[in-house]
Amino acid sequence: MFLAATQCQYIVKYGDGSSTTGTYSTDTLALGSNAVSNFQFGCSKSESGLLLNDQTAGLIGLGGATLGFTVKTPMLRSKQLPTFYFVQLEAIRVGGKQLNIPTSVFSAGSIMDSGTIITRLPRTAYSALSSAFKAGMKHYPPAQPRARGILDTCFDFSGQSTVNIPSVTLVFSGGAVIDLAFNGIILDNCLAFAANRDDSSLGTIGNVQQQTFEVLYDVGGGVVGFKAGTYV
């Protein structure tokens, strides 16, 4: 029996276009007189493609790729805000270089929020990020931000067939390092981050920065997991 609160879903796609989705489970696997404890397997609930016409009882996958989440960071909770899941941002890198931001600037924590579009940073952290990013974008002229918009580090990409930008990396507690994709850095020709009113306000990791990752909320394990390249 599977309990909804502990289910971990999967989807596997094959080279012929077939796919299977279902729920991970564990059990003891008996191989003759030998037993493998905590054997992990999937209980398929839905198949597509050629698998629909298959009369076999199941599939054994022997591929070399990992199915786990690439990086994990501790999940923090708040008695004052029990609805939210928090993570602790510790540093930001631009172009591979860590910015000179005191760790204490991030002490308020950040909410993981798929309903908020733009990531909000402590004002000191955002100022450092904006300055470093603009320094790496000197070959593009600045552009006027939209009226009443929250994005204020904008560029004019007119006439550009390709745009090259500095990398932006978020470093979380527990050693989790997240390299953002292009569309997790630039939105509407602007740096896709905004500043909080001060350093004491809660930060937010918005959905623009999450959109190329599969994000796992492991409440029981107390971690948030990130797997890159899952969505575009």
Wavefront OBJ file of the C-alpha trace (Angstrom):
o trace
v 0.000 0.000 0.000
v 1.313 3.459 -0.894
v 0.596 6.451 1.311
v 0.105 9.729 -0.554
v 2.214 11.672 1.938
v 5.272 9.510 1.215
v 4.926 8.918 -2.520
v 7.781 9.794 -4.864
v 6.704 9.864 -8.503
v 8.862 9.098 -11.555
v 8.732 9.390 -15.331
v 11.052 7.488 -17.681
v 11.213 8.112 -21.434
v 12.725 5.655 -23.923
v 14.424 6.122 -27.273
v 11.393 4.941 -29.273
v 9.168 7.588 -27.698
v 7.528 5.260 -25.185
v 7.266 6.348 -21.575
v 6.149 5.076 -18.201
v 5.123 6.942 -15.072
v 4.421 5.684 -11.606
v 5.554 5.558 -8.001
v 8.885 4.575 -6.457
v 8.832 1.874 -3.812
v 11.246 -0.337 -1.872
v 11.081 -3.985 -0.851
v 13.292 -7.026 -0.354
v 14.237 -8.652 -3.676
v 14.701 -12.432 -3.583
v 17.133 -13.906 -6.139
v 17.156 -17.628 -5.472
v 18.658 -18.057 -2.019
v 19.967 -14.482 -1.978
v 18.037 -11.436 -0.798
v 18.624 -7.753 -1.546
v 17.127 -5.499 1.107
v 15.846 -1.984 0.366
v 15.634 -2.754 -3.355
v 14.203 0.261 -5.187
v 11.768 -0.180 -8.061
v 8.919 1.590 -9.801
v 5.240 0.653 -9.779
v 4.069 1.786 -13.213
v 0.643 3.421 -13.332
v 0.595 4.763 -16.879
v 2.366 3.819 -20.117
v 2.458 5.393 -23.558
v 3.776 4.415 -26.984
v 4.824 0.843 -27.716
v 4.646 -0.054 -24.033
v 0.845 0.004 -24.325
v 0.992 -3.095 -26.560
v 3.638 -4.902 -24.521
v 2.617 -8.124 -22.775
v 5.636 -8.248 -20.456
v 5.276 -7.935 -16.700
v 7.853 -5.166 -16.349
v 11.181 -3.681 -17.402
v 14.638 -3.894 -15.889
v 16.626 -0.710 -16.553
v 20.397 -1.150 -16.531
v 21.379 2.289 -17.808
v 24.222 4.162 -16.191
v 22.487 7.461 -15.470
v 21.510 8.432 -11.954
v 17.855 8.962 -11.116
v 18.608 10.917 -7.981
v 18.583 14.664 -7.474
v 21.914 16.264 -8.290
v 22.132 18.613 -5.315
v 20.270 18.976 -2.050
v 20.101 21.787 0.480
v 18.632 21.642 4.008
v 14.970 22.601 4.253
v 14.218 25.131 6.985
v 10.850 25.704 8.642
v 9.373 28.592 10.614
v 6.794 28.350 13.404
v 5.641 31.857 12.484
v 5.205 30.915 8.799
v 4.486 27.156 8.828
v 3.065 27.133 5.291
v 6.401 27.900 3.662
v 9.549 25.899 2.984
v 12.779 27.846 3.439
v 16.342 27.435 2.208
v 19.484 29.240 3.306
v 21.237 31.112 0.521
v 24.876 31.655 1.474
v 26.631 33.170 -1.536
v 26.276 34.290 -5.159
v 28.808 33.894 -7.956
v 28.941 35.896 -11.174
v 31.173 34.676 -13.975
v 32.532 32.027 -11.614
v 33.704 34.596 -9.041
v 32.066 34.709 -5.625
v 30.734 38.132 -4.712
v 31.943 39.866 -1.570
v 28.696 39.574 0.383
v 28.810 38.855 4.138
v 27.025 35.599 4.962
v 25.031 37.468 7.614
v 23.237 39.374 4.837
v 21.317 36.170 4.007
v 20.474 35.305 7.626
v 16.720 35.959 7.237
v 16.463 32.957 4.886
v 14.653 32.546 1.563
v 11.253 31.054 0.770
v 11.104 28.499 -2.053
v 8.073 29.842 -3.912
v 6.886 28.535 -7.286
v 4.082 31.121 -7.235
v 6.406 34.147 -7.191
v 8.000 35.048 -10.519
v 11.102 37.041 -9.585
v 13.671 36.109 -6.943
v 13.985 38.737 -4.225
v 17.364 39.220 -2.579
v 18.503 41.238 0.439
v 19.272 44.756 -0.772
v 23.013 44.434 -0.094
v 23.183 41.144 -2.014
v 21.189 42.489 -4.946
v 23.379 45.591 -5.187
v 26.510 43.421 -5.402
v 24.893 41.109 -7.968
v 23.677 43.990 -10.134
v 27.068 45.730 -10.109
v 28.999 42.565 -10.972
v 26.545 41.583 -13.696
v 26.654 45.039 -15.309
v 30.460 44.872 -15.272
v 30.248 41.673 -17.315
v 27.752 43.212 -19.747
v 29.720 46.300 -20.824
v 29.471 45.286 -24.481
v 25.689 45.853 -24.358
v 24.258 49.347 -23.833
v 22.007 49.844 -20.802
v 18.270 50.164 -21.357
v 15.640 52.121 -19.481
v 13.689 49.890 -17.067
v 9.942 49.634 -17.507
v 7.857 52.165 -15.628
v 6.670 50.813 -12.259
v 8.548 47.564 -12.877
v 10.739 45.850 -10.289
v 13.563 44.961 -12.710
v 16.115 47.772 -12.856
v 19.242 46.236 -14.440
v 18.282 46.188 -18.114
v 20.100 46.060 -21.453
v 19.545 46.902 -25.105
v 19.981 43.776 -27.222
v 18.754 45.395 -30.447
v 20.413 43.954 -33.537
v 22.003 41.086 -31.612
v 21.609 37.618 -33.113
v 23.138 36.028 -30.006
v 23.570 37.331 -26.474
v 26.390 36.224 -24.182
v 25.986 36.832 -20.470
v 28.032 36.086 -17.337
v 27.044 32.956 -15.452
v 25.112 33.365 -12.207
v 25.377 30.708 -9.511
v 23.447 30.413 -6.249
v 25.221 28.713 -3.342
v 23.040 27.257 -0.583
v 23.762 25.728 2.805
v 24.765 22.089 2.730
v 27.006 22.667 -0.281
v 24.250 22.898 -2.908
v 25.469 24.895 -5.921
v 22.900 25.877 -8.570
v 24.067 27.165 -11.964
v 21.205 29.118 -13.493
v 20.240 28.805 -17.149
v 20.055 31.858 -19.436
v 16.299 32.219 -18.920
v 16.844 31.989 -15.176
v 19.084 35.063 -15.368
v 17.526 37.313 -18.035
v 13.829 38.218 -18.277
v 12.503 40.869 -20.682
v 16.108 41.966 -21.386
v 16.706 42.605 -17.671
v 18.497 40.837 -14.844
v 15.748 38.626 -13.404
v 16.309 39.531 -9.753
v 14.958 42.288 -7.528
v 15.927 43.837 -4.203
v 14.019 43.638 -0.946
v 13.531 46.889 0.924
v 16.313 45.925 3.358
v 18.526 43.034 4.454
v 16.223 41.885 7.257
v 13.303 40.936 4.988
v 12.741 37.340 3.909
v 14.189 36.479 0.524
v 12.302 34.535 -2.150
v 13.544 32.042 -4.743
v 11.059 32.614 -7.569
v 9.900 30.429 -10.434
v 12.047 32.139 -13.092
v 15.126 30.773 -11.347
v 13.465 27.365 -10.791
v 12.091 26.822 -14.295
v 14.912 24.668 -15.712
v 15.074 22.497 -12.589
v 12.998 19.720 -11.152
v 12.580 20.687 -7.495
v 11.963 18.067 -4.809
v 10.450 19.035 -1.451
v 11.462 16.151 0.811
v 9.600 17.198 3.950
v 10.314 13.967 5.804
v 14.013 14.107 4.970
v 14.228 17.834 5.613
v 15.864 18.729 2.291
v 15.108 20.512 -0.974
v 16.571 18.802 -4.051
v 17.421 20.266 -7.460
v 17.878 18.371 -10.717
v 19.024 20.474 -13.658
v 17.919 20.159 -17.265
v 14.532 18.599 -16.534
v 12.347 21.390 -17.900
v 12.869 24.211 -20.390
l 1 2 3 4 5 6 7 8 9 10 11 12 13 14 15 16 17 18 19 20 21 22 23 24 25 26 27 28 29 30 31 32 33 34 35 36 37 38 39 40 41 42 43 44 45 46 47 48 49 50 51 52 53 54 55 56 57 58 59 60 61 62 63 64 65 66 67 68 69 70 71 72 73 74 75 76 77 78 79 80 81 82 83 84 85 86 87 88 89 90 91 92 93 94 95 96 97 98 99 100 101 102 103 104 105 106 107 108 109 110 111 112 113 114 115 116 117 118 119 120 121 122 123 124 125 126 127 128 129 130 131 132 133 134 135 136 137 138 139 140 141 142 143 144 145 146 147 148 149 150 151 152 153 154 155 156 157 158 159 160 161 162 163 164 165 166 167 168 169 170 171 172 173 174 175 176 177 178 179 180 181 182 183 184 185 186 187 188 189 190 191 192 193 194 195 196 197 198 199 200 201 202 203 204 205 206 207 208 209 210 211 212 213 214 215 216 217 218 219 220 221 222 223 224 225 226 227 228 229 230 231 232
